[in-house]
Amino acid sequence: MASVSFENVTRTYQKGNPPAVDQLNLDIADGEFLVLVGPSGCGKSTSLRMLAGLEPTDAGRILINGTDATGLSPIGRDIAMVFQNYALYPNMTVAQNMGFALRNLGMAKSDVQAKVAEAAEMLELTPLLGRKPAQLSGGQRQRVAMGRAIVRDPAVFCMDEPLSNLDAKLRVSTRAQVSALQKRLGTTTVYVTHDQVEAMTMGDRVAVLKSGTLQQVAPPKELYNDPANAFVAGFIGSPAMNLFDTTLTEQGVALGNITVPITPQQRAQANGQVLAGVRPEHLRITESAQSTGLELKVSHVEELGHEAYAYCEHPTLHNTSNNFGNVIVFDPHSSVHEGQTIRVEVDPMHLYLFDATTGKRIR
């Protein structure tokens, strides 16, 4: 096990182009499960590959357990990588695939067998040790790839979107297995995904990247409840937070036909134009005739069985965090329907404000 530190790490693929990773500073504790998440092209896989020694760093350094590993070869870093594609040898059995690296290191046959058997038991692969990859399901192949990493007993696991090739149901069960296994082994793990649900359910902490720049790193609940900027607020959460371009009035923030009051501290920091954010579950549908809520027309309803989300239109409000521009409202009772006009209330305690220019949170 080991700690990992990125110190001002930069990677630029082509001179004159923006860096793929720009001055990344990130400390990962010994035994921590850290998830790197962000949209395609944000630099998360590049960061992981630099840690593993598969990509060079153009500036800065990477420390593993306090030792500068920037110039070390991949084999000298004591890191095991699990890739998006399983990368199994089709002519080898499960046991042979899992023990391949150990045999290359010259380990005694009996020791290799013992380590493979131990890892296979953890991953429930013991009955499959004699099979070849073509005889396995996708989930089984991914567990074999993980077993190949586990038998090495590395200081750090690097996992690059290992579940993305699995179907939705299998991803849910496998991510629970991966989380439980990491806690059992206690090995420092850096896990890359574009799926923010994976990030929120698996990581001790989550690091959000955008265009090569670290936006925020925090435990999942903190990311959700206390986003540092508008990008994190819109990226974390499914459905995403509603984000509206709006202006401040003397009474507060103007949202369509209503005004939501803000604190004196927020008013002191804000300058006219702001982004106002509110999560779907904090837009409460009201049927009270006395309510002065925000009036919305329902254009589409997503029924999920235990809950529903209503996608709503408003003539002046445009939600910048989704491609459709609709206001998204959470409906726990699944009572709304397409074409209906609803009235919702906004709780000022759950209103987020962001600077319209920089995107930074206004507290």
URBELFEN-V101107 format. One record per residue. N is the residue number from 1. RES is the residue in three letters. SS is DSSP state (H for helix, E for strand, L for the rest). PHI is phi as a letter, one per 30 degrees, with the letter a starting at -180 (* if undefined). PSI is psi in degrees with one decimal (* if undefined). Layout:
n=N res=RES ss=SS phi=PHI psi=PSI
n=N res=RES ss=SS phi=PHI psi=PSI
This chain:
n=1 res=MET ss=L phi=* psi=154.6
n=2 res=ALA ss=L phi=a psi=156.6
n=3 res=SER ss=L phi=d psi=158.7
n=4 res=VAL ss=E phi=b psi=138.4
n=5 res=SER ss=E phi=b psi=128.7
n=6 res=PHE ss=E phi=c psi=124.9
n=7 res=GLU ss=E phi=c psi=103.6
n=8 res=ASN ss=E phi=h psi=42.8
n=9 res=VAL ss=E phi=d psi=129.9
n=10 res=THR ss=E phi=b psi=141.0
n=11 res=ARG ss=E phi=b psi=121.8
n=12 res=THR ss=L phi=b psi=122.7
n=13 res=TYR ss=L phi=d psi=-34.1
n=14 res=GLN ss=L phi=b psi=129.3
n=15 res=LYS ss=L phi=e psi=134.8
n=16 res=GLY ss=L phi=j psi=-18.3
n=17 res=ASN ss=L phi=c psi=156.2
n=18 res=PRO ss=L phi=d psi=146.7
n=19 res=PRO ss=L phi=d psi=144.5
n=20 res=ALA ss=L phi=d psi=-34.7
n=21 res=VAL ss=E phi=b psi=128.5
n=22 res=ASP ss=E phi=b psi=104.1
n=23 res=GLN ss=E phi=h psi=57.9
n=24 res=LEU ss=E phi=d psi=123.3
n=25 res=ASN ss=E phi=c psi=117.2
n=26 res=LEU ss=E phi=a psi=127.1
n=27 res=ASP ss=E phi=c psi=129.9
n=28 res=ILE ss=E phi=c psi=122.9
n=29 res=ALA ss=L phi=d psi=157.5
n=30 res=ASP ss=L phi=e psi=123.4
n=31 res=GLY ss=L phi=i psi=1.1
n=32 res=GLU ss=L phi=d psi=148.5
n=33 res=PHE ss=E phi=c psi=103.5
n=34 res=LEU ss=E phi=c psi=133.0
n=35 res=VAL ss=E phi=c psi=129.8
n=36 res=LEU ss=E phi=c psi=122.8
n=37 res=VAL ss=E phi=b psi=152.8
n=38 res=GLY ss=L phi=l psi=172.1
n=39 res=PRO ss=L phi=d psi=169.0
n=40 res=SER ss=L phi=e psi=136.3
n=41 res=GLY ss=L phi=i psi=10.4
n=42 res=CYS ss=L phi=d psi=-11.2
n=43 res=GLY ss=L phi=j psi=6.3
n=44 res=LYS ss=H phi=d psi=-45.8
n=45 res=SER ss=H phi=d psi=-35.9
n=46 res=THR ss=H phi=d psi=-42.0
n=47 res=SER ss=H phi=d psi=-43.3
n=48 res=LEU ss=H phi=d psi=-42.2
n=49 res=ARG ss=H phi=d psi=-33.3
n=50 res=MET ss=H phi=d psi=-40.2
n=51 res=LEU ss=H phi=d psi=-40.1
n=52 res=ALA ss=H phi=d psi=-10.4
n=53 res=GLY ss=L phi=i psi=10.7
n=54 res=LEU ss=L phi=d psi=-13.5
n=55 res=GLU ss=L phi=b psi=141.6
n=56 res=PRO ss=L phi=d psi=160.6
n=57 res=THR ss=L phi=c psi=136.4
n=58 res=ASP ss=L phi=d psi=-21.0
n=59 res=ALA ss=E phi=a psi=157.9
n=60 res=GLY ss=E phi=i psi=-173.7
n=61 res=ARG ss=E phi=b psi=159.4
n=62 res=ILE ss=E phi=c psi=125.0
n=63 res=LEU ss=E phi=c psi=133.2
n=64 res=ILE ss=E phi=c psi=114.3
n=65 res=ASN ss=L phi=h psi=38.1
n=66 res=GLY ss=L phi=i psi=-5.9
n=67 res=THR ss=E phi=c psi=134.9
n=68 res=ASP ss=E phi=d psi=112.4
n=69 res=ALA ss=L phi=c psi=8.4
n=70 res=THR ss=L phi=e psi=-39.9
n=71 res=GLY ss=L phi=c psi=2.3
n=72 res=LEU ss=L phi=d psi=150.4
n=73 res=SER ss=L phi=d psi=162.0
n=74 res=PRO ss=H phi=e psi=-40.6
n=75 res=ILE ss=H phi=d psi=-20.7
n=76 res=GLY ss=H phi=d psi=0.9
n=77 res=ARG ss=L phi=c psi=-8.1
n=78 res=ASP ss=L phi=h psi=50.0
n=79 res=ILE ss=E phi=b psi=140.3
n=80 res=ALA ss=E phi=c psi=134.1
n=81 res=MET ss=E phi=c psi=135.9
n=82 res=VAL ss=E phi=c psi=119.2
n=83 res=PHE ss=L phi=c psi=168.1
n=84 res=GLN ss=L phi=d psi=-46.1
n=85 res=ASN ss=L phi=d psi=148.5
n=86 res=TYR ss=L phi=d psi=-29.8
n=87 res=ALA ss=L phi=h psi=44.8
n=88 res=LEU ss=L phi=c psi=149.7
n=89 res=TYR ss=L phi=d psi=115.9
n=90 res=PRO ss=L phi=d psi=-23.5
n=91 res=ASN ss=L phi=d psi=-1.7
n=92 res=MET ss=L phi=c psi=152.0
n=93 res=THR ss=E phi=d psi=171.9
n=94 res=VAL ss=H phi=e psi=-46.8
n=95 res=ALA ss=H phi=d psi=-41.9
n=96 res=GLN ss=H phi=d psi=-39.0
n=97 res=ASN ss=H phi=d psi=-44.7
n=98 res=MET ss=H phi=d psi=-32.1
n=99 res=GLY ss=H phi=c psi=3.8
n=100 res=PHE ss=H phi=e psi=-49.8
n=101 res=ALA ss=H phi=d psi=-36.8
n=102 res=LEU ss=H phi=d psi=-38.8
n=103 res=ARG ss=H phi=d psi=-37.8
n=104 res=ASN ss=H phi=d psi=-27.8
n=105 res=LEU ss=L phi=d psi=-2.4
n=106 res=GLY ss=L phi=i psi=18.2
n=107 res=MET ss=L phi=d psi=145.4
n=108 res=ALA ss=L phi=d psi=144.9
n=109 res=LYS ss=H phi=e psi=-41.8
n=110 res=SER ss=H phi=d psi=-36.8
n=111 res=ASP ss=H phi=d psi=-39.2
n=112 res=VAL ss=H phi=d psi=-46.4
n=113 res=GLN ss=H phi=d psi=-39.6
n=114 res=ALA ss=H phi=d psi=-43.0
n=115 res=LYS ss=H phi=d psi=-41.3
n=116 res=VAL ss=H phi=d psi=-43.1
n=117 res=ALA ss=H phi=d psi=-40.3
n=118 res=GLU ss=H phi=d psi=-45.9
n=119 res=ALA ss=H phi=d psi=-38.1
n=120 res=ALA ss=H phi=d psi=-36.8
n=121 res=GLU ss=H phi=d psi=-41.3
n=122 res=MET ss=H phi=e psi=-40.3
n=123 res=LEU ss=L phi=c psi=6.8
n=124 res=GLU ss=L phi=h psi=44.8
n=125 res=LEU ss=L phi=c psi=1.0
n=126 res=THR ss=H phi=e psi=-43.8
n=127 res=PRO ss=H phi=d psi=-10.7
n=128 res=LEU ss=H phi=c psi=5.1
n=129 res=LEU ss=L phi=d psi=-26.9
n=130 res=GLY ss=L phi=c psi=-3.9
n=131 res=ARG ss=L phi=d psi=161.7
n=132 res=LYS ss=E phi=c psi=160.1
n=133 res=PRO ss=H phi=e psi=-34.6
n=134 res=ALA ss=H phi=d psi=-19.8
n=135 res=GLN ss=H phi=c psi=7.0
n=136 res=LEU ss=L phi=c psi=154.8
n=137 res=SER ss=L phi=d psi=171.1
n=138 res=GLY ss=H phi=d psi=-41.9
n=139 res=GLY ss=H phi=d psi=-37.4
n=140 res=GLN ss=H phi=d psi=-40.9
n=141 res=ARG ss=H phi=d psi=-40.4
n=142 res=GLN ss=H phi=d psi=-35.9
n=143 res=ARG ss=H phi=d psi=-33.6
n=144 res=VAL ss=H phi=d psi=-43.0
n=145 res=ALA ss=H phi=d psi=-38.9
n=146 res=MET ss=H phi=d psi=-38.7
n=147 res=GLY ss=H phi=d psi=-37.7
n=148 res=ARG ss=H phi=d psi=-33.6
n=149 res=ALA ss=H phi=d psi=-39.7
n=150 res=ILE ss=H phi=d psi=-40.0
n=151 res=VAL ss=L phi=d psi=-21.8
n=152 res=ARG ss=L phi=d psi=-14.9
n=153 res=ASP ss=L phi=h psi=57.6
n=154 res=PRO ss=L phi=d psi=170.4
n=155 res=ALA ss=L phi=d psi=-32.4
n=156 res=VAL ss=E phi=b psi=136.6
n=157 res=PHE ss=E phi=c psi=132.9
n=158 res=CYS ss=E phi=c psi=122.7
n=159 res=MET ss=E phi=b psi=118.0
n=160 res=ASP ss=E phi=c psi=92.8
n=161 res=GLU ss=L phi=h psi=53.7
n=162 res=PRO ss=L phi=d psi=-15.9
n=163 res=LEU ss=L phi=c psi=1.1
n=164 res=SER ss=L phi=d psi=-21.0
n=165 res=ASN ss=L phi=d psi=1.4
n=166 res=LEU ss=L phi=c psi=155.6
n=167 res=ASP ss=L phi=d psi=165.7
n=168 res=ALA ss=H phi=e psi=-45.6
n=169 res=LYS ss=H phi=d psi=-40.6
n=170 res=LEU ss=H phi=d psi=-32.8
n=171 res=ARG ss=H phi=d psi=-41.4
n=172 res=VAL ss=H phi=d psi=-48.0
n=173 res=SER ss=H phi=d psi=-37.2
n=174 res=THR ss=H phi=d psi=-36.5
n=175 res=ARG ss=H phi=d psi=-32.7
n=176 res=ALA ss=H phi=d psi=-39.4
n=177 res=GLN ss=H phi=d psi=-41.5
n=178 res=VAL ss=H phi=d psi=-44.3
n=179 res=SER ss=H phi=d psi=-45.5
n=180 res=ALA ss=H phi=d psi=-39.2
n=181 res=LEU ss=H phi=d psi=-41.7
n=182 res=GLN ss=H phi=d psi=-40.1
n=183 res=LYS ss=H phi=d psi=-36.1
n=184 res=ARG ss=H phi=d psi=-42.4
n=185 res=LEU ss=H phi=d psi=-32.7
n=186 res=GLY ss=L phi=i psi=20.4
n=187 res=THR ss=L phi=d psi=133.8
n=188 res=THR ss=E phi=e psi=128.6
n=189 res=THR ss=E phi=b psi=130.0
n=190 res=VAL ss=E phi=c psi=119.6
n=191 res=TYR ss=E phi=b psi=124.7
n=192 res=VAL ss=E phi=c psi=134.2
n=193 res=THR ss=E phi=a psi=154.7
n=194 res=HIS ss=L phi=c psi=-6.3
n=195 res=ASP ss=L phi=c psi=108.9
n=196 res=GLN ss=H phi=d psi=-19.4
n=197 res=VAL ss=H phi=d psi=-44.2
n=198 res=GLU ss=H phi=e psi=-46.3
n=199 res=ALA ss=H phi=e psi=-45.5
n=200 res=MET ss=H phi=d psi=-29.9
n=201 res=THR ss=H phi=c psi=-16.5
n=202 res=MET ss=H phi=c psi=-36.3
n=203 res=GLY ss=L phi=d psi=143.4
n=204 res=ASP ss=L phi=d psi=-42.4
n=205 res=ARG ss=E phi=b psi=157.8
n=206 res=VAL ss=E phi=b psi=130.4
n=207 res=ALA ss=E phi=c psi=120.8
n=208 res=VAL ss=E phi=c psi=125.7
n=209 res=LEU ss=E phi=c psi=150.5
n=210 res=LYS ss=E phi=b psi=124.1
n=211 res=SER ss=L phi=h psi=40.8
n=212 res=GLY ss=L phi=i psi=-0.1
n=213 res=THR ss=E phi=c psi=133.2
n=214 res=LEU ss=E phi=d psi=125.2
n=215 res=GLN ss=E phi=c psi=-43.6
n=216 res=GLN ss=E phi=a psi=144.5
n=217 res=VAL ss=E phi=b psi=127.0
n=218 res=ALA ss=E phi=a psi=166.1
n=219 res=PRO ss=L phi=d psi=153.6
n=220 res=PRO ss=H phi=e psi=-45.4
n=221 res=LYS ss=H phi=d psi=-37.1
n=222 res=GLU ss=H phi=d psi=-40.0
n=223 res=LEU ss=H phi=e psi=-42.3
n=224 res=TYR ss=H phi=d psi=-45.6
n=225 res=ASN ss=H phi=d psi=-22.3
n=226 res=ASP ss=L phi=b psi=59.6
n=227 res=PRO ss=L phi=d psi=142.9
n=228 res=ALA ss=L phi=d psi=-26.5
n=229 res=ASN ss=E phi=a psi=176.6
n=230 res=ALA ss=H phi=d psi=-32.2
n=231 res=PHE ss=H phi=d psi=-48.0
n=232 res=VAL ss=H phi=d psi=-41.7
n=233 res=ALA ss=H phi=d psi=-39.9
n=234 res=GLY ss=H phi=d psi=-24.5
n=235 res=PHE ss=H phi=d psi=-39.2
n=236 res=ILE ss=L phi=d psi=123.3
n=237 res=GLY ss=L phi=j psi=138.3
n=238 res=SER ss=L phi=b psi=114.3
n=239 res=PRO ss=L phi=d psi=163.1
n=240 res=ALA ss=L phi=d psi=161.9
n=241 res=MET ss=L phi=d psi=140.0
n=242 res=ASN ss=E phi=d psi=128.4
n=243 res=LEU ss=E phi=b psi=122.5
n=244 res=PHE ss=E phi=b psi=133.1
n=245 res=ASP ss=E phi=d psi=122.9
n=246 res=THR ss=E phi=a psi=179.5
n=247 res=THR ss=E phi=b psi=159.7
n=248 res=LEU ss=E phi=d psi=141.6
n=249 res=THR ss=L phi=c psi=-179.5
n=250 res=GLU ss=L phi=d psi=-27.8
n=251 res=GLN ss=L phi=c psi=-22.0
n=252 res=GLY ss=L phi=l psi=-138.0
n=253 res=VAL ss=E phi=c psi=128.0
n=254 res=ALA ss=E phi=d psi=120.8
n=255 res=LEU ss=E phi=b psi=97.0
n=256 res=GLY ss=L phi=h psi=-122.1
n=257 res=ASN ss=L phi=c psi=6.6
n=258 res=ILE ss=E phi=b psi=163.8
n=259 res=THR ss=E phi=b psi=128.0
n=260 res=VAL ss=E phi=c psi=123.5
n=261 res=PRO ss=L phi=d psi=151.2
n=262 res=ILE ss=L phi=b psi=168.4
n=263 res=THR ss=L phi=d psi=158.4
n=264 res=PRO ss=H phi=e psi=-34.9
n=265 res=GLN ss=H phi=d psi=-42.2
n=266 res=GLN ss=H phi=d psi=-41.3
n=267 res=ARG ss=H phi=d psi=-37.8
n=268 res=ALA ss=H phi=d psi=-30.3
n=269 res=GLN ss=H phi=d psi=-24.3
n=270 res=ALA ss=L phi=d psi=148.1
n=271 res=ASN ss=L phi=b psi=91.3
n=272 res=GLY ss=L phi=i psi=-84.6
n=273 res=GLN ss=E phi=d psi=129.7
n=274 res=VAL ss=E phi=b psi=166.2
n=275 res=LEU ss=E phi=c psi=124.9
n=276 res=ALA ss=E phi=c psi=129.4
n=277 res=GLY ss=E phi=c psi=139.1
n=278 res=VAL ss=E phi=b psi=131.6
n=279 res=ARG ss=L phi=d psi=151.9
n=280 res=PRO ss=H phi=e psi=-37.3
n=281 res=GLU ss=H phi=d psi=-9.9
n=282 res=HIS ss=H phi=c psi=8.5
n=283 res=LEU ss=E phi=c psi=103.7
n=284 res=ARG ss=E phi=c psi=121.8
n=285 res=ILE ss=E phi=d psi=131.6
n=286 res=THR ss=E phi=b psi=144.7
n=287 res=GLU ss=L phi=c psi=8.5
n=288 res=SER ss=L phi=d psi=131.3
n=289 res=ALA ss=L phi=d psi=-23.4
n=290 res=GLN ss=L phi=d psi=-9.3
n=291 res=SER ss=L phi=d psi=141.5
n=292 res=THR ss=L phi=c psi=46.9
n=293 res=GLY ss=L phi=d psi=173.9
n=294 res=LEU ss=E phi=d psi=124.7
n=295 res=GLU ss=E phi=d psi=127.8
n=296 res=LEU ss=E phi=b psi=148.5
n=297 res=LYS ss=E phi=c psi=126.6
n=298 res=VAL ss=E phi=d psi=122.4
n=299 res=SER ss=E phi=c psi=-22.7
n=300 res=HIS ss=E phi=a psi=144.1
n=301 res=VAL ss=E phi=b psi=129.7
n=302 res=GLU ss=E phi=c psi=111.2
n=303 res=GLU ss=E phi=c psi=121.5
n=304 res=LEU ss=L phi=c psi=11.4
n=305 res=GLY ss=L phi=i psi=-73.1
n=306 res=HIS ss=L phi=d psi=-9.7
n=307 res=GLU ss=L phi=a psi=175.4
n=308 res=ALA ss=E phi=b psi=155.0
n=309 res=TYR ss=E phi=b psi=130.8
n=310 res=ALA ss=E phi=c psi=125.3
n=311 res=TYR ss=E phi=c psi=119.5
n=312 res=CYS ss=E phi=b psi=153.5
n=313 res=GLU ss=E phi=c psi=148.7
n=314 res=HIS ss=L phi=b psi=138.5
n=315 res=PRO ss=L phi=d psi=-25.0
n=316 res=THR ss=L phi=c psi=-18.2
n=317 res=LEU ss=L phi=c psi=130.1
n=318 res=HIS ss=L phi=b psi=120.9
n=319 res=ASN ss=E phi=d psi=114.6
n=320 res=THR ss=L phi=d psi=-5.2
n=321 res=SER ss=L phi=c psi=-0.9
n=322 res=ASN ss=L phi=b psi=157.5
n=323 res=ASN ss=L phi=d psi=-20.6
n=324 res=PHE ss=L phi=c psi=-16.7
n=325 res=GLY ss=L phi=i psi=7.9
n=326 res=ASN ss=L phi=d psi=150.8
n=327 res=VAL ss=E phi=d psi=129.5
n=328 res=ILE ss=E phi=c psi=127.4
n=329 res=VAL ss=E phi=b psi=133.4
n=330 res=PHE ss=E phi=d psi=131.3
n=331 res=ASP ss=E phi=b psi=96.1
n=332 res=PRO ss=L phi=d psi=-22.6
n=333 res=HIS ss=L phi=c psi=-1.4
n=334 res=SER ss=L phi=h psi=49.0
n=335 res=SER ss=L phi=c psi=-13.5
n=336 res=VAL ss=L phi=d psi=160.4
n=337 res=HIS ss=L phi=b psi=161.4
n=338 res=GLU ss=L phi=d psi=136.0
n=339 res=GLY ss=L phi=j psi=-12.6
n=340 res=GLN ss=L phi=d psi=147.1
n=341 res=THR ss=E phi=c psi=125.0
n=342 res=ILE ss=E phi=c psi=162.7
n=343 res=ARG ss=E phi=b psi=129.4
n=344 res=VAL ss=E phi=b psi=150.1
n=345 res=GLU ss=E phi=c psi=145.3
n=346 res=VAL ss=E phi=c psi=124.0
n=347 res=ASP ss=L phi=d psi=117.3
n=348 res=PRO ss=H phi=e psi=-26.9
n=349 res=MET ss=H phi=d psi=-19.5
n=350 res=HIS ss=H phi=c psi=23.7
n=351 res=LEU ss=L phi=c psi=127.9
n=352 res=TYR ss=E phi=c psi=139.9
n=353 res=LEU ss=E phi=c psi=139.3
n=354 res=PHE ss=E phi=b psi=147.1
n=355 res=ASP ss=E phi=d psi=128.9
n=356 res=ALA ss=L phi=d psi=-24.6
n=357 res=THR ss=L phi=c psi=-51.5
n=358 res=THR ss=L phi=c psi=-21.9
n=359 res=GLY ss=L phi=i psi=-2.3
n=360 res=LYS ss=E phi=d psi=147.8
n=361 res=ARG ss=E phi=d psi=135.5
n=362 res=ILE ss=E phi=c psi=115.2
n=363 res=ARG ss=L phi=c psi=*
